[in-house]
Amino acid sequence: MFLALTDFGITNQAVLKKKLDIQCWNPRDFTLDKHRSVDDRPYGGGPGMLMKPEPLARCLDELKRATTGPVIYLSPQGEPLDQSMVRDFSKLPEMTLLCGRYEGVDERVIQTRVDLEVSIGDYVLAGGELGAMVIIEAVTRLIPGVLGNDLSAQQDSFSGQLLDCSHYTMPEVFESLPVPPVLLSGDHERIRRWRLAESITRTRSRRPDLLVDSKLSNEQINLLKSLESGMNVESKDE
Ligand code: ADE
């Protein structure tokens, strides 16, 4: 699965530039029985299988000798992933992402060897791998020198607690829809304020939860107040 990262896109570029290194460890290699079994039925009954503790524990103990950094277990019960968590992860030289299959892993592995449990959203995947891949890609694009333009990572949705504004490229009119004229004005200050107003309008209509406890600048607060009082600030209304 992880070839999707190492062989494609910005994560592939990061691997080539030696800014990202992904090593996959297979718990099956840490089994001692002839069937190399990593799963078993849950105590107390119920559907599905669980990952047995011993192979995972042996694997994680070996990893601990070879690497540094926290062990993060991907599960729907975890702390929700957000951009500030991604930013914190991007400062770590190394991390271990533990991916469960089946119904999850034996709780005692989490108790004894996991530093943080992380969820990528309120839905259930068949395994932690896609979650791990989401973290790896989100973290990789914050590593200096990976994105062509480091500024674009700073300007993303969420990096300043607001959704991103809309973007336009050529042609100037597409299916009779023109590019907002302010973007053709060449007036960088007007453009900056238009984009900020757009970000705030969008955040307010699509994700008001983000505005509640966000750390807005004075300029952003004033713009938000103007929008709330119905004042005409330069942005298309949603
Ligand atoms: N594994 C299964 N579902 C998951 C989710 N929503 N987030 C992280 N890991 C998972």
Boltz pocket constraint, residues with backbone or C-beta under 6 A from the ligand:
constraints:
  - pocket:
      binder: B
      contacts: [[A, 74], [A, 75], [A, 76], [A, 100], [A, 118], [A, 119], [A, 120], [A, 121], [A, 122], [A, 123], [A, 124], [A, 125], [A, 126], [A, 127], [A, 128], [A, 131]]
      max_distance: 6.0
